[in-house]
Amino acid sequence: MTDVTQQTVTDLTGAAEFLGRRRELSALRSDIARAGLDTLAGRPAPRSRVLLVAGRPGTGRTALAEYFAARLLDSGDYPDGLLRAGLTEPGGAPVPVTRVASDLLEALGVPVVPGADEEDATAALREALTGRRAVLLLDDVDDAEPLADLIPDDRHCLVLAVARGPLVGVPDVRPCTVGGLDRNTAVRLLVRGAGDIRVTVDPSAADRLAELCGDLPAALRLAAGWLAAHPETAVAEAVRRLVETPDPVGEDGAPRDAVDAAEAPLSRAFALAHSALPAATARMLRLLALAPAGLVDAHTAAALVGCPVPTARATLAELTGFGMLRSVVAETGSGDPDQYRVPGCLAPRIGALLDTLERPGEALLARARMLERIVTRLRACQAVAEPPPANAGRDPQGSPAREWLAGLPAALRFETPQDAAHWFATRRPMLLAAARTAAAGGELDTLARRLFATLSRVLIAQLPPAPARAEVYRLHELALSVAERRRLTRERAAALLSLGDMDADAGRPRAALDRYRAAYEVARNEREPEDTDAVGRALESIADTYAELDDWQRAADWYGRALPLSQTRGDLAGTARLHGRVGAALIRTGEWTEALRAWRAAAAAHRRLGDVPAQAWALAEVALAQERMGRPEDALRTGSDALRLAERTAGVELQAELRLRLADCAEQLGRGEAAAAHRAAADRLRAEATGGTGGDRARREPEAPERTITPPPAPTLETQTPAAND
């Protein structure tokens, strides 16, 4: 998922005191009341009003939007709360609109369709917001098109967008431009780090420091962090150091190091704060550029650096004091106090430090340690949630997972399932971002595949079915991309089959058919030994899908292709099932002779398996085929054999169906009394089964396969080819 949350006013007002911005807040309030173009034209607004907070990163634009949203919720005008999402990744890549819409739907509690395309997802979001009074805060909007797709078609909602500048393409939007703070507020922000005394002693130096920081909140926090780390140093010393910091803009005014003049104050303040960091702290800071989605906790930081968890926790708190990190709790008023976020305005600078000061091999090793730690924590989350075994009194561990959990260091374990569930709920955006970045890298594919498999199992265990399916669908897509890159035939086929199953469950049979056909082609790859299990499953799934599309001729053909493979593998149960499905499809096409042959073969296979109810039903289908072929005498005899078998199994519904078929055959033979007796017996059986009167005769449909959410396969010795090893 993206970083999507649904908040109330209580969540948002727990953050630190908000300073200044009275002019901007007043402009935003006025913009809500201002009549739009549609209103002036005499038409009611066809969609939500959009307010735009425009400013460079570091100006406090997101903090302003959050504070304004909190005031709106506090007013009671938007009782359905706040929905917020980011439209850009920390690295600058746009977040797919489909993902944003799906995650917003989940935040609303609306079932999410796995694999929905952009049009369907945004349409579902607009429908879900109809009749609601909510605020949508969309952060880091770089393009007007995805914003326009997410605007609700309900004028009672409000969209609060945060962008770098004006967005051309969204009608009736007037940006509220955010720059530096007013000087008094800027100095007050410095007081948080420097304290009242130092600012009171030298107010001109504080004023000069604020000026050098461009009055930008992010730069001021960094300067305040430096002052807090040097409590005996005068504010004038910070001014001197900041003046001596090299200007990132060349003498001719041309940008240098990809930093333009407007961002120079923030760059200088970052350099000042960074110069005060101890070597170990500075190394952790630059390795935090690898943190998924810019989210980090003590375990992630410890794995990146290779240090104990308590040391990492202390270092993260130190970086927060320097203004390099933001506490998630301090930002939102909720969440886990052990979780931090890399500010978006600092992420490019921290990434540049990583590229400059860290060797590529060390960065890759840090990523590997981080992914390994995430997999370990996920396995611990899964293991602690397992139900206690039946022999828990004699063996407290009882299962391999619990034995593995008991062997973990205490810092990596979860004491209770509730602790694990809380950890997963607060870390879920970070975990999913880790999966996406692992799939994109290509250097650690084996670790990535382990992460996909473990994360999907935890998602299935921790989430309701609908959101779990949506996330697992995305993980299968990632697993497919890795398998294609590594040319892992079995994993490609498995991912395609699972995606096909979820497409079919979501009501997209054509898309499922394409997935199944692709899996069939991959599994029967001539360059490698044929994956007979995947081939058989693909063939049967293709046939099932054609049956769902009522294309019975093609369904019979593909079931027929799967049948020899099942016979070759010695799968008697599969052979019996496929004979029956061939027969059911042929009955729909009116090919009674072939259907009769298929159902006889199915009955024989079920007899060898000892499955009496299935054998009885197969004989009932044989009797139906004989009846339709004009052979009522044979149908009556076969139906009587089926009824005797059914009576042994106490299956009253099957017995009732067979009685009705025998009644039809008896009528064709002119045996009215026998037909009436069979119908009376059928009514009694149905009344016994339903507790009421007998109903109409129902046609038995071919059974569709039962599909479950299937996690991507974890790497095994069989799937780790030389090309797949990290």
N, C-alpha and C positions, 0 to 999 in steps of 0.2 A: 504494500500500500504506500501511497504518498504520505507526507506528513499532514494528515487530515484529522481534525478534532472537532467535536461538537461541545461548545462551552456555554456556561451560563454566566450571569454577572458575578456570582460568587467566585467562580474560577478566575476571572479576569482581574478582579479588584484585589487579589492577594499579592500582586506584584509590588515592586518598590514605588515610592512616591514619584508621580509624573510631574516634571517641571516645565513651565513655560508653554509655548505654542498657543497662546490665547487667540491670536489673530487667525491661525490656521483652523482652530476648532470652531471659531465663529463662522469662518467661511464655509466649512463643511455643514454646519447646522443650517446656514442660509441656503445652501445648495439643495438641501432636502425640501425645504419649503418653496424653493423657486419653481415656478410653472415651467414645465418642459415644452418642447416644440409641439408635441401631440396635443397637449392641453390647450396651448394657444391656438391651435388649428381647429379646436372644437371637438377633438376626439379624445376619449379616455386613453391613458397610457397603455399600450398593448403589452408592455413588459416592465420588468423592475427598473427602478431608477438606479443609475450607476454613478457612484462617486469615485473620483480618481485622486489618489495621493501620489504625487510625482516628485521624485527626488533621487539623488545619487545614493548608492549604498554608503552607509555611515552617517547619513543625515538624521537618522531616527525616524524614518518614514514609517517603518513597520510598527514601532512603538506608538507613534501618533495614531495610526489606524486602529491598533488594539485598544488604546485608551478611549478613542472616540466610540468604538464598538461597545465597550463596557458601559459608557454613558448611555448609549441607545438602549441597551438591555436594561439598565437601571431605570430608565424612564417608563418601562412597561409597554412601549409601543411595539416591541418585537418579542412576544412571549415564547416563541418557539426557539429562542436561543441563537447562538452563533455557530456557523459552520465555517471552518477555515481550511485552506489548502494552499500549498505552494505549487506554482506552475513552472518552476525552473529548479533543476538540481543544483546542489552547491557548486558543482563543476561548470555550470553554465548550460548544460544540456536541457532542452525543454522536456517537461513531463508529458507523456501522451495524454491527450484529453480523455481517452477512454478510461485510463487508470484513475484520473482525477474524478471523473463522473462516478465511476464504480465505487470509489472509496467514500465519496460524499453520500452516495446511496446507502452504503453500509452504516455511516454515521447517523443517517436518518432512520435506521432500522428497517429499510426496505430490502427485500430479497434481491441479491445481485446475481445476474445471469452470467455464468462463466463464459469467457470468450466473446462477449458481445462486442460488436463493432462500434465505432465512434457515434454513428447516427443513432443506433438503438440505445446506447448508454446515455447520451445527452437527452434524448427524448424521454427516457425513463426518469431521469433526474428532474426534468421540467414538470413531468406529471406528478412526481412525488412532492414537489414544492407547491403545487397548486393548492390554494386554500390555506397555506401556512403564512405566518408572519415571522420571517427569520432574516438574519443578516448573513451574507456570504462574504467572508474576507478572503480575497484571492491575492496572495503575495507573489512577488517576483514575476510580474506579468511582463513578458518581453515582446509579445505579439498580440495584436488586437483580435486575430481570428479565433484562437482558443478561448479567449475571454467572451467573445460574442456567442460562441457555442454553449457556454455555461450559464448565460443570463436567463433567469427563470421567466416564463411567460405569465407572471403574476405580479401585478403592480403593488401588492402588499409586501413583497420582499424587497430587500435592499442589497445591492452589490457594492462592496467597498474594495476597490482594486488598488494595488500598490505596484507602481511601475517606475522605471527610470525617467520617463518623460511622457509627453502626450501620446495618446494612442489613436492614430488615424484609422477610421473604420468602425468605431463604436459611436453611434449617433447620440447627440444630446448629452455629451460629457464635457464638463469644464474642469480641468485639472486644478487641484489645490497644490501649488508648488511649495516644496519644503526645502529650505536651505539651512543656514546656520541658525543657532539660537540667538536670542537677544543677549547682549553682553552681561546683564545682571544674572540671567539664568545660567549662562555659561560659567560664570564665576561660582555660582552656587553649586554647580556640578563639580567644580574643582575642589570645593570645600569638603566634599564627601571623602576625598582622599587625603588632602593636605591638612584638613582641620581648620577650625575658625581662627586659631591664633596666628598661624603663618600667613593667612590671607589678610587678616586685620593688620598685622605688622607691616606688610608690604603690599598694599592694594594695587599699586601701579604695576608691580611685577605680575600679580595675578591677572590683571587686565591684559598685559602684554602676552602672557602665556595663552590666554583664551584667544587672543587675536592670532597668534601663531598657529593655533589649532583650528583656525577658520571657524571657530564657534561650533564645530561639528561635534555632536554628542559622542560618537565613537572615538574621535581623537582626544576629546576631553577626558573620557574614561581612561584611556591609556596613560595620559599625562597624570591623572589623579592616581592611577595605580603605581606609577613610578614614584610619586611623592609619598604615597603610603609605604612603599618599600624603603624609603630613605627619610625616616621621621626627623632626623637631625639636620636635614638639608633645607636651605631656604628656597623659596619659590623662585628667586632670581637665578639660582643655579640651574633649575630646570629650564628657565628661559635661555640661559647661556648655552646649555647643551643642545637645546632644540635649534637655536640659531646656527650652531656649528655643524648640525647634521646636514650632510650633502643634500642639495635640492634635487629631487628626481627629474627636474625639467632642465634641459640644457640652456646655455647662455642665449642661444638664438630663439628660445621659446619653443623649440621642437620637443616633442615628448621623448623621454629617455627611459629605457627599461619598461616600455609599454605602460607608463603611468603618465597621465596628462596633468596639466597645471592645476586643475580643479581638485585633483586627488592628492596633491602634494602635501597639504597639512596632515592628512591621515597617514600618509606614508612616512613622514618625518616623526610623527608621534609613535607610530609602530616601531620605527627604528630606535627611538629613545627607550621605549619600554623593553624592547628585545635586548638592548645592550645591558640592561640591569639583571637579566635572567642568569642564574647559575648554569653551568654547562649542561648538567643533567636535565634541568628543567627546559632549557632551550632545545635540547634534542627531543624531548617528549613533545614539545610544541610542534616542531616541524614534522614529526611522525604522525601527529594528529591530522595532517592532510590526508592520511589514508583512512580516517574514520568514516564508516558508511553514512552517507547523508549528513555528514558533519556532526553526528551524534556519538557521544563517547561516555563510557562509565569507567570505573576503576579497573574492572576486569579487562576491558578492551585496551585501555592505556597500558596496563601491566603487560599484556601480551605483545603489544607493539614495541615496547621498550625492552621487555625481558627483565622486569623487576617484580618484587613482591607486590601484592595487591594493596597493603596498607601504605607502602611508599608511593604507589601510583595515586591513591586517594588523596594523600597530602599534597602531591605535586599538582593535581588538578585544582585543588582548593587554592594553591598558590597562584596558578595561572588565572584563576577567576579573580583573585585580588588585583592582579595586574591589568585586568580588563581584556584579557586575551580570550576568555571563555565566558559563556553565559550559563548560569544555573537554570535548568528547565523549570524547576519549581519557582524560582524568582521571576521567570518570564511569564508563566501561565498561572501561578498560584496553585498548581496541582502537579502530580507526577511523582517521580522518585527523586529524593534529594541527592542520590548518588549519580545522577545523570546530567550531562552538560552538553552544550551545543557550541560549535565553532561559529562565531558570527560570520554571516555571509560576506560582509565587507572586508573581513580579514582572511577569508579562505584563499583567495588568489595569492596573497602575500605569503601566507604560510606554505602554500604549494610551491612558490618560487624558492623559498628557503630549502624545502625538501630537495628540489631538483638541483640546487646549487651546492648544498653542503652534505648531502647524503649520497653515498655510492648506490648505483642501481641495485647491486646485489644485496646490500643491506636493507634497502626499501622492500625488495621482494621477500626477503626473509622475515621482515616485520609483518608484511601482509600474510605470509604463511602462518606465522604464530597467531595472528589475530583470528584467522579463519579456523585454525585448529581449536583455539579457545572457544569460539562461538559454537562449533560442533560439539565440543565437550559439554558446554553448558546446556545445549539443547538436549543432548542425550540424558543429562542429569534431570532436566525438566521432564522428560518423557518417563524416565525410570521411577522417579518419586511418585508419579501419578498412577503407576500401575496398581491395581487392587491387590491387597495382601493375599498371598497364596493360601490354599486350603490347609497346608501343614505349618502355618505361621507359628503355632505354639511350639513345635519341635524345632523348626528352622526359621529363625527371624528373617533371614535373607530370602531363601526360598526360591528365587528365580535368578537366571544369569544376569538380568538387568540389575536386580537389587544387589547381587554380589559385586557387580562392577561398580555400582554406586557406593557401596560400603568401602571400596578400596580407593575412592577419590580423596584427595586432600579436603579438609573441612571447608576451606574457602571456596571450593568449586561445587559443593553439594547444596541442595535445598533441604531444609529440615522437614517441611510439610508440603503437601500438594498445593496448599493455598499460597505459600511463598513462591512456588514455581509458577503458579498462574499469574500472580502479581508481576513477577519478573517478566514473564512473556508478554503480558498486556502492555507494560511500559516500554519494552524493548522491541516490540513488533515492527515499527517503522525502520529501525536500525537493522534488524535481522533481514527484512525483505530487501533493503538497500544493499546489504552485504551480499545477498544472493545475486542481485543484478550486477554489481561491480565485479564479483567473482566470475560471472559468465562472460563479461565483456573483456576481461584481461587476457585470458588465453595462456598465461604462464603457470597457473595453478589449477588446471582442469580437474585433476583427481580430487583435490580438496573441494573444489566447487561441486562436483557430483555428489560427494558425501554430504555437503551442506544441503543440497536440494533434497536428497532423500530424507535426511533427519528433520529438516525444517518442515517438510510436508507432513510427516507423521505427527509432529507436535501441533501443527495447524489443525489437522483432522481431530486431534484429541482435545484441543483447547477451545476451538471455535464452533459455533453452530454450523449446520451443514452448508447453508447457502454461501456465507463468506468464505468458509473453508474451501469449497469447490472453486470459487473465483480465484483465490490465491494459489491453490494447487494447480489450476489451469495455467497460470502465469509461470509457475515453477517448471511445469512440463515443457512449456515453450522454451524456457532457458535451457533445460536439460537437452532438448532437441537441438538447440543451436550448438551446444558443446559437443554433442554426439556427432553432428554433421562435421564440425571442425576437426574432430579427432578420427572421423571415419569409423565410428563404433557401430557396427551393423545392428547388433542385438539391442543396444540402448536406443538407437534411432527408431527401430521398429516398435519397441515397447512404448516410447514416448508418443509416437504417432497413433498407436492403438488406444492409449489412454486419452489422448486429446479427442480422438474420434468418439470414444464412449461419452465424453462430457459434451461434445457437440450434439450427439444424438439425444442425450438427456435434456439439453437446452432447447430442443425443438429445431435443430438445424441439420436435417438428415442429409442434405446435399453436401454440406461442409463435412459431415461425418464420413460420407461416402468417399470424398477426396482423400481424407486422412487414411481411411482403411485401404484404399487402393495404393496409396504411397507406401504404407506399411507392408503390403503384400509384395510390392516390387523390391523394397529394401530387403525383406526377409529371404527372398529367393535369389539373392545376389549370387551370380555364377562364380564370382571370384573368391567366395568364402563358402564354407559348408553351410548348407541350407538350414535355417532356424525353423525346424518343422513345427515347433509349438506356435511360433509367431505366424507362420504361414497358415496353419490350421485356424488359428483364431481370426486372422484377417479374412480368410475366405468365408468363415461363418458370419463374421460381423458384416461383411458386404452383403451377404444373403439376407441377414436380418434387416438391414437397412432398406433393401429393395422390398422386403415384405412390409415394412412400415410405410413405404411409398405406394403400396398396393400394386407393385410391378411383380406379380406372382410368377410369371414365366422366367424372368431373370433371377428371382429368388430361388426357384427350383434349380436353375442351372448352376448357381454358385454353391448351393447346398450340395449338389451333385459333385462339384469339383472338390469340395472338402471331404466327401465321404471316403474316397480311396485312401487319402492321407490318414484318416482316422483308422481305417482298417489296417493299413500298413504298420501303424504304431501300436497296434494291438489294444486300442482304446475301445473296449466293448461298450461302455456307457456312452461314449461319444458317438459310436457307430449307431447305437439304438436311437439316440436323440436325432441324429441327422437323417436317418431313414424316416423317422416320424415327420420331420420338418419338410423333407422332400414330398412326402405323401400329402401333408396339409397344403403345401403350395400347389401341387398338381390337382387337388380337389378343387381349388379356387379357379383353376384354368379349365376344368371340365375334362381333364385327361384321366378318365376313371380307370382304365386298364393299368396305366403306369402307377397311378395312385394306389391301386389294389396291391400291386407288386411291392411297392415301398412299405405299405403298412404291414403286409405279411412279414417282410424282413424285419421290421421294427418289433413286431410281436415275438418273433423267434429270438431276437437279441435280448429282449426284456425277459423272456423265459429263461435264457441261459444265465442272466444276471440274478434271477430269483426275485425280480421286481413285479409282484403280482398285480398291483393297481395299474402300473404302466402297461403291463401285458393285456389287462382287461380293456383298457382304453384303446390300445392299438387294434385289438380284435373288434371293438365297436366301430372303429373307422373302416376296417375291412368290411364289416357288415353294411356300413353306409355306402361304400363303393359298390358292393354287390347289388344293393337295392337300386342305386342309380343306374346300374348297367342292365336293369330289368331281370334280375335274378333273385326274386323275393324268397324263394325256397332256400337258396344258399345263405341269403342274408339272415333269415330266421334261425337257421341252424348255427351260424357263426355268432349271432347276437346272443343266443341262449348259452353258448360256451362262455362268452364274455360276461354274461350276467352271473353265471355260477362262480367265476373267478372274483367278480366284484363283491358278491355276497360273502366271500371269505375274508374280505378286507374291511368290512363294515363301512364302506364309503357310500353313504346314502345318496349323495348328489349324483355320483356316477351310476348308481343303481337306477335312480329315477330317469336319467337320460337314456339308459339302455332300455328301460321299460317302454319309454315313448317310441324308441326306434323299433322295438319289437311290435308295438301296436301298429305302426305304419306298415310293417311287412305283413302282419296278420290281415290288415284291411285289404292290401293288394291281393292276398290269396283268398279273400272272401270269408275270412274267419272273424265275423263281427263280435261274437262273444269273447273270444280270446283277446281281441283288440281292446274291448271295453275293460276286461279284467286287468290288462297291462296298464291302461290309463288310470284306472282307479288306484292300482298299486303305486304308480308314479306320483299321484296326488298325495297319497298317504306319506310317501317317503319325503316329498318336498315339504309337506307340513311338519314332519318330524325334524327336518333340517332347519327350517326357518321359524318354527314355532307358530306358523299361521297357515293360511290356505295355500294351495298349489298355485304356482305362477305359470306364465307362458313359457313355452319351450325356448331355451336359449341355445344359440349356436356357440360351440366352443371355438375360441380363436387360437391360432398358433401362439404359444407362449414366447414372449420376448425375453432376451437374456436379462438377468438381474445385474445391473452395473453398480459398482461401488467406486469410491474415490481411491485411486491407486497412486501411491507415492512413486516418484521416479526411482529407478533401481539404484542402490548404492553400488559403488565400484567393488568388484570382487576379483579374485585371481583370474577368473575366466574373462572378465571384461577389461583388465588392465593390460592392454597390448603395449609394446614398447613405445608407440607413438603417444599413448595416453598417460604415461608416467610423467610426473612433474619433474 
